[in-house]
Amino acid sequence: MTGFPQAAPSTAPLRIALIASARHPIAEPFAGGLEAHTWTLSTALRARGHEVTVFAGPGSDPGLGVIEMPLRAARISESACRDTSMVAAPWLEEHHAYLQLMLELAHEPSQFDLVHNNSLNYLPVAMAAALSVPVVTTLHTPPTPWIESAIQVAPRCPVHFSAVSAHTADAWRHIVPSATVVHNGVDTRRWTPGPGGEDLVWSGRIVPEKGAHLAIEAAELSGGGLRIAGPMGDTDYFEAFVRPRLGRTITYEGHLHQPDLCELVGSSAAAVVTPCWDEPYGLVVAEALACSTPVCGFARGALPEVVTRECGRLVPPGDTAALAKAVEPTIALSRADARRHAETFCSMDAMTRSYEQLYRSVAA
């Protein structure tokens, strides 16, 4: 379902508890798209007059009004550690952080009008019935066993679900039949149009599923340069598949703060997007288009939903030869059309209005 329930007539400010990542801080330079999305959404909601309390990991931007979820190591006995059910310490730390938060929210029923779970953790879903206020959960990924299990805790799951794309909503439809689609948005006042340039750009987390090595291969086949930017989410992958191919025309620019990343993307001829998994949305696409940089990439996941013929070219997944051939037609596209698509389809304002409408409908 892509439509919204009937919105409540009230326009009063809402008191929103926004649950974010406990592991990665909501601060620049962002660890990934989820953290960037949370920062943008909380900032925009606050600008629209709502009271937003962000529950997030240590080191998050203090300007967001963050209450930290401390990652404390639980005191587990040696005998318990030897048990076959023992999990990795980071998993247990996150489990305790979200468990403590949900118990605190259950004990303070009048503090908020609603809770928006923008994390990937299962506990806000599993424990939603313990809260006296509505819970909205955004589906950012393909289905996971822990969240599917959490949905089935109660005979009727009380959570209101949204999804970042129609593709993602379809992937969850077997267990979430009516997720409201709210496309991710970027702040088009911060991601500004750039003049373009000669090189291609690839940005994102440097992990195997994002496929930076395929972008390198396509750039080499096309004969053009490629600038890569993003956090090294998997150093082994970077050392094995990216670093050996760096040189005069293929460069790694580092993990950049937003203004520097905007300048890099805006001064590129086209953005290359090479997912090796079913990308739930692809925030880097929205960022590139906002910088007026057209996109060429693999038609996988939600990318065909976001990229139109006016702002990009998509080729079969994994086909780097086809991607290399698509570079020239992509560069020839209108940069003004790319920017226009970002403003109408994937802007922060459109996203925030949609969430606001969803919030009011569930809080009524």
C-alpha positions as CSV (number, residue, x, y, z in Angstrom):
1,M,0.0,0.0,0.0
2,T,1.5,3.4,-1.0
3,G,-1.3,5.6,0.3
4,F,-1.7,7.0,3.8
5,P,-4.5,6.5,6.3
6,Q,-6.7,9.5,6.8
7,A,-4.7,12.1,8.7
8,A,-5.9,13.6,11.9
9,P,-7.0,17.3,11.7
10,S,-4.7,18.4,14.5
11,T,-1.6,20.4,13.5
12,A,-0.2,20.7,17.0
13,P,3.5,19.9,17.4
14,L,4.2,16.2,18.2
15,R,6.5,14.8,20.8
16,I,8.5,12.1,18.9
17,A,10.9,9.6,20.2
18,L,13.2,8.7,17.3
19,I,15.1,5.4,17.9
20,A,18.4,5.3,15.9
21,S,21.5,3.2,15.7
22,A,23.1,2.3,19.1
23,R,26.3,1.2,17.4
24,H,27.1,4.1,15.0
25,P,26.9,7.7,16.0
26,I,24.4,10.0,14.2
27,A,27.2,12.5,13.3
28,E,29.3,13.4,10.3
29,P,31.0,11.8,8.6
30,F,28.2,9.3,8.6
31,A,28.9,5.6,8.9
32,G,26.2,4.9,6.3
33,G,23.0,5.9,4.7
34,L,20.8,5.0,7.7
35,E,22.7,7.4,9.9
36,A,22.6,10.2,7.4
37,H,18.8,9.6,6.9
38,T,18.2,9.7,10.7
39,W,20.1,13.0,11.0
40,T,18.2,14.5,8.1
41,L,14.8,13.4,9.4
42,S,15.3,14.5,12.9
43,T,16.7,17.9,11.8
44,A,13.8,18.5,9.5
45,L,11.1,17.4,12.0
46,R,12.5,19.8,14.6
47,A,12.6,22.6,12.0
48,R,8.8,22.0,11.5
49,G,8.2,22.6,15.1
50,H,8.1,19.1,16.6
51,E,9.7,18.0,19.8
52,V,12.2,15.3,18.7
53,T,14.3,13.2,21.1
54,V,16.8,11.0,19.4
55,F,18.0,7.9,21.1
56,A,21.3,7.0,19.5
57,G,24.8,5.7,20.1
58,P,27.6,7.6,21.8
59,G,29.3,10.4,19.9
60,S,26.1,11.5,18.1
61,D,25.6,15.2,17.1
62,P,24.5,17.0,20.3
63,G,22.5,19.4,18.2
64,L,20.0,16.7,17.7
65,G,18.9,16.6,21.3
66,V,20.3,13.1,21.7
67,I,19.9,10.8,24.7
68,E,22.7,8.2,24.4
69,M,22.1,4.5,24.5
70,P,25.2,3.3,26.3
71,L,26.9,0.2,25.0
72,R,27.9,-1.5,28.2
73,A,29.4,-4.9,28.4
74,A,27.1,-7.2,30.4
75,R,28.7,-9.2,33.2
76,I,28.5,-12.7,31.8
77,S,29.9,-15.6,33.8
78,E,32.6,-17.9,32.4
79,S,30.2,-20.8,32.5
80,A,27.6,-18.8,30.5
81,C,30.2,-17.7,28.0
82,R,31.0,-21.4,27.4
83,D,27.3,-22.1,26.6
84,T,26.6,-22.8,22.9
85,S,24.0,-20.0,22.8
86,M,26.6,-17.4,23.7
87,V,26.6,-14.6,21.1
88,A,29.3,-12.0,20.2
89,A,29.8,-9.3,22.7
90,P,28.8,-6.4,20.3
91,W,25.4,-8.1,19.7
92,L,24.8,-8.5,23.4
93,E,25.7,-4.9,24.1
94,E,23.2,-3.7,21.5
95,H,20.6,-6.1,22.8
96,H,21.0,-4.6,26.3
97,A,20.9,-1.0,25.0
98,Y,17.6,-1.4,23.2
99,L,16.1,-3.6,25.9
100,Q,16.8,-0.9,28.5
101,L,15.4,1.8,26.2
102,M,12.2,0.0,25.6
103,L,11.7,-0.7,29.3
104,E,12.2,3.0,30.0
105,L,9.8,4.1,27.3
106,A,7.2,1.6,28.7
107,H,7.6,3.2,32.2
108,E,7.1,6.8,30.9
109,P,3.9,6.6,28.9
110,S,3.1,10.3,28.8
111,Q,6.5,11.5,27.7
112,F,5.9,11.1,23.9
113,D,3.0,11.1,21.4
114,L,4.6,8.3,19.4
115,V,7.8,6.3,18.9
116,H,9.5,6.1,15.5
117,N,11.9,3.1,15.4
118,N,14.4,4.1,12.7
119,S,16.9,1.4,13.7
120,L,17.5,-2.1,12.4
121,N,16.9,-3.7,15.9
122,Y,14.1,-6.1,16.6
123,L,13.3,-5.2,20.2
124,P,11.3,-2.0,19.4
125,V,9.0,-4.2,17.3
126,A,8.9,-7.1,19.7
127,M,8.1,-4.8,22.7
128,A,5.8,-2.3,21.0
129,A,2.8,-3.8,22.7
130,A,4.3,-2.7,26.1
131,L,4.0,1.0,25.1
132,S,0.9,3.0,25.5
133,V,1.8,5.2,22.5
134,P,1.9,4.2,18.8
135,V,5.1,2.8,17.3
136,V,6.2,3.4,13.7
137,T,9.0,1.3,12.3
138,T,10.7,2.1,9.0
139,L,11.8,-1.0,7.0
140,H,15.3,-0.1,5.6
141,T,16.5,-3.5,4.6
142,P,15.3,-6.8,3.0
143,P,13.5,-9.1,5.4
144,T,15.6,-10.3,8.4
145,P,14.8,-13.2,10.7
146,W,14.9,-11.3,13.9
147,I,12.4,-8.6,12.8
148,E,10.1,-11.2,11.2
149,S,10.1,-13.1,14.5
150,A,9.4,-9.9,16.4
151,I,6.4,-9.2,14.2
152,Q,4.9,-12.5,15.2
153,V,5.2,-12.1,19.0
154,A,1.6,-10.8,19.3
155,P,-1.4,-12.2,17.5
156,R,-1.7,-8.9,15.8
157,C,1.5,-6.8,15.6
158,P,0.6,-3.2,16.9
159,V,3.4,-1.6,14.9
160,H,2.7,0.8,12.0
161,F,5.2,0.1,9.3
162,S,6.7,2.3,6.6
163,A,9.2,1.2,3.9
164,V,11.8,3.3,2.1
165,S,10.7,2.1,-1.3
166,A,7.9,0.1,-3.1
167,H,10.6,-2.5,-3.7
168,T,11.2,-2.9,0.0
169,A,7.5,-2.9,0.8
170,D,7.0,-5.7,-1.7
171,A,9.9,-7.7,-0.1
172,W,8.2,-7.6,3.3
173,R,4.6,-8.0,2.0
174,H,4.4,-11.7,3.1
175,I,4.5,-10.5,6.7
176,V,3.8,-6.8,6.5
177,P,0.9,-6.5,4.0
178,S,0.4,-2.7,4.2
179,A,3.6,-0.8,4.7
180,T,3.3,2.9,3.8
181,V,6.0,3.9,1.3
182,V,8.0,6.9,2.3
183,H,11.0,7.4,0.0
184,N,14.2,8.5,1.6
185,G,15.0,12.2,1.0
186,V,18.0,14.5,1.1
187,D,18.2,18.1,2.0
188,T,18.4,19.9,-1.3
189,R,19.6,23.0,0.5
190,R,22.8,21.2,1.6
191,W,23.2,19.0,-1.4
192,T,23.5,21.7,-4.0
193,P,24.0,21.6,-7.8
194,G,27.5,21.3,-9.1
195,P,29.2,22.2,-12.4
196,G,30.1,18.6,-13.4
197,G,33.6,17.5,-14.5
198,E,35.5,14.9,-16.3
199,D,35.7,12.0,-13.8
200,L,33.1,9.6,-12.5
201,V,32.3,9.3,-8.8
202,W,31.4,6.4,-6.6
203,S,30.4,7.0,-3.0
204,G,29.1,4.9,-0.2
205,R,30.2,2.3,2.4
206,I,33.2,0.3,1.0
207,V,31.8,-3.2,1.5
208,P,31.4,-6.1,-0.9
209,E,27.7,-5.6,-1.3
210,K,28.1,-2.1,-2.6
211,G,30.5,-3.2,-5.4
212,A,33.1,-0.5,-5.6
213,H,35.4,-3.0,-7.4
214,L,32.8,-3.2,-10.2
215,A,32.7,0.6,-10.5
216,I,36.5,0.5,-10.9
217,E,36.2,-2.2,-13.6
218,A,33.5,-0.2,-15.5
219,A,35.6,3.0,-15.3
220,E,38.6,1.2,-16.7
221,L,36.6,-0.2,-19.5
222,S,35.2,3.2,-20.3
223,G,38.6,4.8,-20.3
224,G,37.6,7.4,-17.7
225,G,38.7,8.4,-14.3
226,L,36.9,7.4,-11.1
227,R,37.0,9.1,-7.6
228,I,35.9,6.9,-4.7
229,A,34.6,8.2,-1.4
230,G,33.2,6.6,1.7
231,P,34.0,4.8,5.0
232,M,35.9,1.5,4.9
233,G,33.2,-0.8,6.2
234,D,35.3,-3.8,5.3
235,T,39.1,-3.2,5.4
236,D,39.9,-6.7,4.1
237,Y,37.7,-6.0,1.0
238,F,39.3,-2.6,0.5
239,E,42.8,-4.0,0.7
240,A,42.1,-6.9,-1.6
241,F,39.8,-5.4,-4.3
242,V,40.2,-1.6,-4.2
243,R,43.6,-0.5,-3.0
244,P,45.6,-2.6,-5.6
245,R,43.7,-0.8,-8.5
246,L,44.2,2.8,-7.2
247,G,46.5,5.0,-9.3
248,R,46.5,8.1,-11.4
249,T,43.0,7.7,-12.8
250,I,41.4,5.7,-10.0
251,T,41.6,7.5,-6.6
252,Y,40.3,7.1,-3.1
253,E,39.3,10.5,-1.6
254,G,38.6,9.3,1.9
255,H,35.6,9.3,4.3
256,L,34.2,12.9,3.7
257,H,32.0,15.2,5.6
258,Q,28.9,16.2,3.7
259,P,30.1,19.6,2.3
260,D,33.2,18.0,0.9
261,L,31.3,15.0,-0.5
262,C,28.8,17.4,-2.1
263,E,31.6,19.2,-3.8
264,L,33.1,16.0,-5.0
265,V,29.9,14.5,-6.4
266,G,28.8,17.9,-7.9
267,S,32.1,18.2,-9.7
268,S,31.8,14.8,-11.3
269,A,30.5,13.9,-14.8
270,A,28.3,11.0,-13.5
271,A,27.8,8.9,-10.4
272,V,28.3,5.2,-10.7
273,V,26.1,3.0,-8.5
274,T,27.0,-0.7,-8.4
275,P,25.0,-2.7,-5.8
276,C,25.7,-6.4,-5.5
277,W,22.5,-6.9,-3.5
278,D,18.9,-5.8,-3.8
279,E,19.4,-2.1,-2.7
280,P,16.4,-1.1,-0.5
281,Y,16.6,2.5,-1.7
282,G,20.1,3.9,-2.6
283,L,20.6,7.2,-0.8
284,V,23.7,7.9,-2.8
285,V,21.5,8.1,-5.9
286,A,19.4,10.9,-4.3
287,E,22.6,12.7,-3.2
288,A,24.0,12.6,-6.7
289,L,20.9,13.8,-8.4
290,A,20.6,16.7,-5.9
291,C,24.1,17.7,-6.9
292,S,22.7,17.6,-10.5
293,T,25.0,14.6,-11.3
294,P,23.3,12.0,-13.5
295,V,23.5,8.3,-12.4
296,C,24.5,5.2,-14.2
297,G,24.2,1.9,-12.4
298,F,22.8,-1.6,-12.0
299,A,19.0,-2.1,-12.3
300,R,18.8,-3.8,-9.0
301,G,16.6,-3.4,-5.9
302,A,14.9,0.0,-5.8
303,L,17.2,1.7,-8.3
304,P,14.7,1.3,-11.2
305,E,12.1,3.0,-8.9
306,V,14.4,6.0,-8.3
307,V,16.3,6.5,-11.5
308,T,14.4,7.6,-14.6
309,R,15.5,7.9,-18.2
310,E,15.7,11.7,-17.7
311,C,18.3,11.5,-15.0
312,G,20.2,8.2,-15.5
313,R,20.9,4.9,-17.2
314,L,20.6,1.5,-15.7
315,V,22.0,-1.8,-17.0
316,P,21.7,-5.5,-16.0
317,P,23.2,-6.2,-12.6
318,G,26.8,-7.1,-12.6
319,D,27.3,-6.3,-16.3
320,T,30.3,-4.0,-16.1
321,A,30.8,-3.9,-19.9
322,A,27.2,-2.6,-20.3
323,L,27.8,-0.2,-17.5
324,A,30.9,1.1,-19.3
325,K,28.9,1.7,-22.5
326,A,26.3,3.5,-20.5
327,V,28.7,6.1,-19.2
328,E,28.8,8.3,-22.2
329,P,24.9,8.5,-22.7
330,T,24.6,9.2,-19.0
331,I,27.1,12.1,-19.1
332,A,25.1,13.5,-22.0
333,L,21.9,13.9,-19.9
334,S,20.7,17.2,-18.6
335,R,22.1,18.1,-15.2
336,A,19.2,20.4,-14.7
337,D,16.8,17.4,-15.2
338,A,18.8,15.4,-12.6
339,R,18.4,18.2,-10.1
340,R,14.7,18.6,-10.9
341,H,14.1,14.9,-10.2
342,A,15.8,15.2,-6.8
343,E,13.6,18.1,-5.9
344,T,10.4,16.4,-6.8
345,F,11.0,12.8,-6.0
346,C,13.6,12.5,-3.2
347,S,13.8,15.7,-1.3
348,M,13.9,16.0,2.5
349,D,10.8,18.2,2.4
350,A,8.7,15.6,0.6
351,M,9.9,12.9,2.9
352,T,9.3,14.9,6.1
353,R,5.8,15.9,5.0
354,S,5.0,12.2,4.3
355,Y,6.3,11.1,7.7
356,E,4.4,13.9,9.4
357,Q,1.2,12.8,7.7
358,L,1.8,9.2,8.8
359,Y,2.6,10.3,12.4
360,R,-0.6,12.3,12.7
361,S,-2.7,9.4,11.4
362,V,-1.3,6.9,13.9
363,A,-1.3,9.4,16.8
364,A,-4.9,10.4,16.3
